[in-house]
Amino acid sequence: MKEGSNIRFLKSNQVDLKKWDLCIDHSANGKMYAYSWFLDIVSPDWDALVWGDYQYVMPLTTRKSYGFKMMLQPVATQQLGIFSPFDISADIVNSFMKEINSRFKLVNILLNSRNHYQGSNFLSQNRSNYTLTLDKSYELISQNYSNNTKRNIKKALSKDLYVFDLYDIDRFIELLINNAAPDYKGYYQKNRRTIERLISFASKRKMASILGVYDSTNNLCAAACFFEVMGISYYLFACSTPSGKDQQAMYLLVDHYIKNHCEQDITIDFEGSNKDGIARFYRSFGGAHEQYQCLQSSYYRFLLNIKNRLIRKRNTE
């Protein structure tokens, strides 16, 4: 499989969704983000590159802006790229990326950890992710918690915090927006409807659950939504109030989830971060590190640099 001629471009209405989802089901690198139901919500007009009879598939998440059709990573979607039940060699990755390079000038996408791009058409940057397998006993898993995490859990318990299921999606999203970091607040506000649809769709199909942490006066001070798909539990959205942060509520929440799902064939996907503080939090539960690539076209990077310079200039005036 060295020639890109086996790759077909399909519009969204041409994709055989049963074959598509079956490919994701059987892929060693299968991710929730690549299922047709998820793509339909976060990128309704997604197209696809398909190799052979759906042996290799790659969603194309695009949108138009300023008259350009761009390939961009959708909201709440950490990793996409190429998926297959078969080995995904660097040659195959390069073949798919050549197809993308021929179709789009503006590209900013995230591959998955099983894709390794080695070409020269795109600028590459590594991103970090952390995962934690829960197939052992709680005692064995918690032995790998950092000392700081163990202290923070004890602190949360000493404050009489407790964890319960939260069924009010609107209340969760309000908490998420109101307590987001400044650089995320606008992001959540802009994509509120999409986030609501994702949680609602998955909740109705028993694929998502929200946990809330309450203080001694029954105030909600932290919450997190877990999407549980094909043995992977995605820690997709999480937030804490200032009081929740002070009382280390999120440490208690994650520990609660681990305690209630240990000795099962489940892996928590923390979704990772390149920010030291957030990455340290994920790592502190004994999570394993993995890397995936962010690929950008040189033209996209050029326009991004111009935009950032204009923002910096405006902020200093």
N, C-alpha and C positions, 0 to 999 in steps of 0.2 A: 504493500500500500504506500507507494511513493508519489503517486500522481494526484494532483488536486482535481482532476477531471471527474472523479467519483463523487465530488461534493455538489449537491444540488441546493439552489436557493429556493425556499418556499415562502409564499405569503402565509399569514396566519390562518386564512381560511383554506389553505391547501394542505396543512399539516394533518396527518392522521394521528389524532390525539391518543387513541388507544395504543398504537405502536410507540408513540412518543413516551407516554407514561410507563409503558412496559420496559422501555430502554432505561429509564431512570430507576425503576424498581430493581432492575438487575445489575445496575452499575455499581462497581466497587466504590466509586466516588459519588454515588447518588446523594443529592442534596434536596431538601424541601424546596428551595428557591427555584429549582428547575422543573418542577411539576407544572403541568398546564394550568391547573386551578390557581396556583400562586402567580404565575406569569400573567394570567388573565386579569388579576386584580391590580398588580403593581405596574404592568406595562401592557394595557389592553390591545395595542396594535403590534405586538411582538411578531417578528418573522423568524425564520430559522435557516440554518445550514444543516443539511442531512447527508451523511455518507452512506451509500448503499441502501439497504432496506432497514434503515434506522439502527445500523450498528454503531454509528457515532452521530451524536446530535449536539448542536450548539444554538441556544436561543439568541436572537438579535433583538435587543431591547433598545428601541429608537424613539426619538421625538424630534419635532421640527422646532427650530428657534431661529429668529432673524432670517428666515428663508433657507436655512441649512437643515439637512437631515443628519442628526448626530446619533452616534451609538454611545449610550450612557448607562451607567449602573442605576437601576431603579431604587426607590425607597425601600428600606428594610431588607435589602438583598446583599448579603455579604459576599457570596461567591457564586459565580456562574461559570462560563467557559464551556469546555467540551466534556461530554459524559458518554460512557460506554461500558458494556460488560467486558470489553476486551482491553488489552494493554493500550495505553495512550502514549505513544512514543513522541519524542521531540519533533520528528518529521511530520507526524500527523498534526500536532499543534501548529507547526509552522505552515502547513498547507491550509488549515482553517484561517489562520491569521492573514495569509496572503489574499484569501478571498475577501476578508473584511477590509484589508488595505485597498483593494481595488474598488470597493463600494462606498467607503466613508472617508472623508478627510478629517472629520472631528470624532475622535474616539477616546473614551475614558472608561475603561471596564476593569473588572476584577475577575481573574480566572480562579479556578479552584486549586486546592493543594496538590492534586494529581496531574495538573497541567504544568509543563515546564517549557516556556517559550525561550528559544535561543536565537531568534532572528534579529534583524537589524531595522525593521520597518517601524518599530514602536519603542518608546522609552519605557524601561521597566523599573519598578520599585517593589521591594519586598514588604509585605504586611504580615503582622503576627496574629496568630489565633491560639486559643488554649482549649483543650478538651479534657474531660475527666470521665473515665469508665467507672460505672457503678456496680460491676458484677461481684464485688467483694463485700465482706461484712462492713458495717458502719465503723466498727472498732479499727479494722485495717485501713479503711479509707481515711478516717480522721487522724490516724497516726501521722499522715503526711501533711496535715495542716501545718502552716507556719505557726511559730509561737505567738506571733502577733494576732493571728486569726483566732487562736484558742482564747487569748485574753479578751478579744473583742466580743466573742460569743458569750463568755462569762459576764462581761459588762452588760450586754443586752439583757441577759437573763436576770441580772441583779436589779435592772430597772423595771422588772415586771412586764416586759414586752411579750406579746404572744402572737402566733401566726394562725390565720384563718383563710379559707377560700374567699375570694372577692368575685362576685358575679356581676357587678355593675360596671359594664365596659365604659360608659360615659364618665363615671366617676374616676376610673383608672386613667383615662386619657386626659382628663382635667388635671389630675395629680401629675401626670407626665409632663404636660405643657407648663404648668405653674412652677414646677421645680427643676426644669431643664436648665443646663448651663446656658449662658447668654448666646453662645454660638450654635446651640441646638434648638432654642426656643422657637425661632422663626421656621426652622426645618419641620418641627412637629406641628406647628400651626398650619403651615402650608400643606402638609400631607396628612392632616387629621382624618379626612374622609377615607383615604386609602388604608391607614392604620386601623380605623374602625372596621372597615370591611374585612380586612385580614383576620382580625381577632374574632369577629362575629362569625365569619364563614367557618373558621377552624373550631371555634367553640361548639357550634351546632353539630359538628361531626366528631366531637370528643377528641379533637386534636390539639386543643389549647386549654390552658388553665391559668388563672391569675391568683397569686397569693398576696395577701396583705398583712402587714405588721401593724398591730395596734398597741397603743400605750395603756397605762393603768386607768386613764380616763376615757378609754375607748376612741381615741383619736387615731385616724389612719396616718401613719408616719412613714411608711415605705410600701412599695408594691413591685411585683415583677410578673411578667407574662412569659410562660414557657409554652413553646410549640413542640408537641411530641409526635414526630413523624418517622416511621420506619426505624425505630430503635434509637433515634437521635432526639434529644431534648434541647431545643434552641432557646437560650436565654436572650430573647429578642428585644424586649423593652423592659426597662427597670428605672425606678426613681425613688428618691428619699426626700422628705422635707428637711429643713435645717435641723429640727429636733431629732428626726430619724437618723441623720448623719451623726449628730452628737452622741446618740445612744447606740450607734453601731448596728442599726436595725437590719441592714442588708446582709451583714454577716450571719445574723440569726436566721434570716429568710432562706439563704442558700443552704445553710447547714440543715434546716428543717426539710428542705426538698431532698437533700442527699440522704438524710436519715429515713425518709419515707419511700425512697426508691432504690435503696441499696440492695445488693444481692439480686439484681435484675439485669437483663441484657440491654442496658440503656447507657448511652454516652451523653453527657452534658456537653453541648457546644456553646462555650461562653461568648463566641463571636469575636473575641479578641479586641485588641486596641494597640496602637503604636504610642499611646500616651502612657507614660511611666506609671502614674498613679493607678490608672484603671487596669493596666496589664498586671501590676503587682497584686491587685485584688484577686484577679482570676488565678494567677500563679499560686497564690497563698493557700488555695484549697488542694494543691498537689496536681494541678492540671498539667498535661503534656503540651509542649510547644510545637506548633507547626507553622509553616510559612506558605503564603500564596502571593501571586504577582498582581500588581496593578499595572496595566498597560495603557499608555497614552500616545496618541499620534503627536508628532512634532508640531503640527499646526495647532492642535488643541493646547499643547503646553505653551506655545508662543502667545496665543490669545489669553490664556490663563495668567501668564506673567504680566501682560499689559493690564489686565483687569486688577490684579493685586497691586500693581504700582499706582494705579489711579485711586484705589481705595486708601492706600497708605498716604498718598498726597492729600486726599480729601480730609483724612483724619488729622493731619498735621496743620491744616490751614485754620 
